[in-house]
Amino acid sequence: MTDFEKYVQRYLDLIPSENWLRELKIVEEKTVDLYSGLSEAQAIFAYAEGKWTLKEVLLHLTDTERIFQYRILAFARGEMKELPGFDEESYAENSFANERSVKSLLEEYQAVRKSFEIMCKTLNPSVLLNKGIASGNEIAVETIAKMIVGHNIHHLNVVEERYLY
């Protein structure tokens, strides 16, 4: 197994059932519930020096989902050009997440998630196996979609373990 396959698999292994669309909704509800209960002061907490604040984590989820949605769209539509990667640290540094309200960040997260849910419902099942190259690695449409679920679960687990203890 390549390093990239291991990277992908660590997210896929977090999805508790084969029904990843249902798990997508469940993790969204958990994320919204958790963040809805945070004060603005709590949301700018980082558990260690150099770690993201809770606001930055939430915007990271949104940014990553947007990027993954674009990859899904591109590969579902037959894009043959390689898509670039992204530097999540740079995105977080330039996000200004801490200047925004939790409510604003949650609204954006939910809007992006709604967009993804609609995309999933309208994709023809035949394109789920389409593959493309992103960040120098070949990946299938369905795998990217599942990674959105696993990635959200991963970060929610980190938040629960390291931020809310």
N, C-alpha and C positions, 0 to 999 in steps of 0.2 A: 504494500500500500504506500503510495506516495505521500509526501507531507501535505499536499493539497487535499488528497482523499481523506487523510486523518483529520485535517481541519474541518472539512465538510461533515464527516461522520460524527464528530463530537457534538455538533448541533443536531443532527438527525437523531442521534441516540437519546436526546432529551425529550423528544416528542412521545408522550405516553401511550398513544394509540395510533393505529393506521389511518384514522380519520383526521388528517391534519387540518382540514377546514374547520372541523368542530374544535380542535385544539387551538386553532388561531383565534376563534371567538372567546374561548375560555381564558387564554392568556391576555387577550385584550381587556376583558372584564377585570381580571386580577390587577393588571397594570393601572387601569383607570381607578379602581377602588383604592389601591395603595396611594397613588398620587393625589387623589381627591382628598385624602385624609391628612395631607401634609400642609403645614404652615409654610409661608414664604421663608422663614428662618430655617426651618428643617430642610427645605428643598435646596439650600445652598451649602449643605453639609457634604464634606468629602471625608472618607474614613481614614485617609492618610495624605501626607504631602505628595503632590503630583498626581493624585487620583481625581477623577471627575466628580463634580458635585451631582446630586440627584437630578437637578435640572439638566445638566449636561448629559447624563445617562439617558434621560427621556428624549432629548433632542437627537442624540446619537441613534436611538432606535428609529426615530422618524427619518433621519437622513439616510440611514442604511436601507430602510424599507423603500424609500424613494429610488435609490440607486438600484436595488434589486428588482424593483418593479420595471424600471427602464430596461434592464437586462432581459427580463421575462418578455416584455413587449417586443424588443428588438429580435430576440431569437425566435419568438412565436411567429413573427412576420418574415422570418427568413434572412435576417441580417447575417452577412458573411464576414463583415469586417470585425476585427478584434476590438473589444471594448476595453477602455482603460480601467485600472484599479483606482483606489482612492486611499488617501492617508487619513485614517480616522482621527488621529491625534491632531492633525492640522485642521480638520473640520471642526473638532471640538474647540480648539483654541480660537477659531474664527467664528464661532456660532453666536456669541453674545447671549447664550442661553440664560446666564445668571442675571441678565438685565430684564428678562421677561418674567411674566407672572406664570405660576404653575397652571392657572386656568388657560392662558394663551398656549402654552406648550401642550397641554392636554387636548385642546381643540384641534391643534395641528396634527397631533398624533392620531386622533380619531378620524379626522378628514382623510389623512393618508391611508389609514387602515380601511376606511369605507371604500376608497378608490381601489384598493387591492382586492377587497371582497367582490366588488363589481367585476373587476378584471377576471378574477378566478371563475366567476359564474358564467362569463361570456366567452371565455377561451374555448375553442373547439378542442375536445379531448385529444384529437390527433396531433396537436402541436406540443403536448406535454413532453414528448420524447425528443422534440427538436433540441439540437445542441448548438452551442456557440462558444466562442472563446472570450473570456473576461479575465483580466488580471493575469494573462498568460496561461490560463487553464481552461480546458474544455469542460463544459457543464451543461446539463439538461434543464429545460424550462421547469419541469416539476421539481427537480432538486433545488433550484433557486427558491421556488415558492416554499418548499419545506424548510429551507434555511431561514426564511423570514420568521417562521414559527419557532424553530429551535433557538435562533438568535435572541428573540424576545424572551423565551423561557430562561435562557442562560443569564441574561442581564437581570431579569426579575429575581432569579436565585441569588445572584451576587448582591443585589440590593437587600434582600431579606437576610442574607448571612452577614454582610459586612456593614450595612448602613443602619439596620433597624434592630440591632442586638441590644 
